[in-house]
Amino acid sequence: MKLHLLCVGRLTETYLRDGCEEFSKRLRHYLPLTVEEHKEHKTGKKPDIRRIVDSEGTRLLERIPNDAFVIVLDEHGKTLSSRQLANKLEQHMVEGRSCWTLIIGGPYGLSAGVRQRADMVLSLSSMTLTHQMARLLLLEQLYRSCTIIRNEPYHH
């Protein structure tokens, strides 16, 4: 099974880039991973947030493979423990799913169209996280899931 991460915005902080690179490298030992960054819209003094979110959503929807299981990250989504996420991943691997597409929106969130396309809406925390921090946490949790599935000692 492949993992396909769609993100609005680039990683601007060195520590986040380094962390994401490290967990991406570790994760690729278990599953193929692609990470796509989509340009974040620039905002002026009076940004049209709805237009920005809709435009970003259109670009994201175009990049979702037809057969993908789509997971959208949102603070109002379902929370899972690390073991529950690992169980879901393992179940889909056993069922022969070809791809998980995981979507992280920009600072203004995701469009209704992207949310409607989601097979699952996932929350990493009930606290608000930056979209850049969410990427690091998601990659770490996906790596942790793989070590849980393999019964390796990373997860205690």
Summary of the structure (lengths in Angstrom):
residues: 156
radius of gyration: 15.3
end to end distance: 25.0
largest distance: 51.4
contacts: 462
relative contact order: 0.24
helix: 43%
strand: 23%
